[in-house]
Amino acid sequence: MIYPTGTTASVDTSISRETSSKFKRRFMVRLVAVFIGGMFLDGYILGIIGPVSGLMRSDLQLDALSLGMIAAGPLVGIFVGSPLAGWATDKFGRKPMFMVDMGLFLVASGAQFFVTSGEGP
């Protein structure tokens, strides 16, 4: 296209900037929500053991060793699981590993309903 001398073609980029800004904002809100959700679950698991340890001890007739093993379980899981999950995330991607993590959390939470004693099978 030929323009008269001294004029330039200008494209209105305010719409594309506004759309890009909204997309970035929406992406950041979702990203922060996912991160906070994961940290909330870890904190909940580690933090709930203290208040419920007395109830677990009486309901499941646990001795001190068994109660200590249950309380240390999440920490051992984090210690072992973090390097393995980091490796798997690098290999398979964040989204699949996040879905596996949430699936395992759901299955383990559901399995708690079937615990009737502190003894093994």
N, C-alpha and C positions, 0 to 999 in steps of 0.2 A: 504494500500500500504506500502511496506517495503522499507525503504531508507537505503543506506549505512551509516555506523556509522559516525557521525560528520556532516551530511548534514540534512538540514530541508527543508520541502516543503514551498515554498514562493509563494504567490498569488500576482499578479500585481494589486494593488489597485489604481494605478494612474488614471485609466479609470473611476472607480466608484467614486473617489473623484472629478474628473473633471466634471462628469455628475451631481453629487450632488451639486457642486458649481454653475453650470449653472442653475440648477433647483431653487436653493435658490435665485440666483440673479434675475431670471425671476419672481419669486414669489414676491420678494421685490419690484421690479419695478411696478408690477401690483397693489400691496397693496398700495404703495405710490400714484399711479395715482388715485385710488379710493378715498383715503382720501383727496387728494388735490381737486378732483372733487367735493366732498361733501362740503368741506369748501369754495370752489369757489362759489358754488351755494348760500350758506348762505350769504356770503359776497356780492355777486351780488345783491341779493334781498334786503339786508339792505342798500347797498350803492347806489342803483339806485333811491331810493325814493327821495332823496334830489334834484338831477338834474331834475327830471321829475315832481316835485310837482307843479311848476309854470304852466307847460303845462296841467297837470291834472286839476288844478283849473280853467283855462280858457276854456279848451275844454268841461269839464263836469259841468261847473258852480257850483263849490263846495264852500261852506262857510268854515270858519276856523275850525269849529268843525268837519265837515266831512273829511276835509283834514288831520286833526290831528288823527282821528280815522283810516284812511287808513294808515298813516305813522306808527302808533303804532301797527297795526295789525300783522306784522311779529314778532315783539318783544313779543307780547302776545302769538302768535303761538309757538314761541321757548320756552317760559316760561312754557306753558301747555304741548306742544308736547314732549319736551325732557324727562320728567319723564315717560310719557305714552309710548313713543317709546323705552325707555330703558327697561321698563318692558316687552313690546311685543318682543323686541329683545332677551331678556333672555328666553322667553317662546317659540318663533317660530324660532329663529336663525337670523343671520345677513343677509344672502343672501336674504331670503324672504322679510325681512323688508326693505332692500335697494331697492329691486324691487318695493315694494309698494310705497316707498318714491319717486322714480323716476317716477312711474306711476301717482301719485298725482301731482307732479310738472308738468308733461306733460299735464294733464287734466286742471289744473289751468291756465297754460300758454295759452292753446288753448281757454279757456273760456274768457280770456281777450279781444279777438277779438269781442265779442258780447256785450261789455259794451258800452252803448250810453249815459248814464247820471249818475249822482251821486245819483239819487233817487232810492228807493227800488222798487220791482216789483209791 
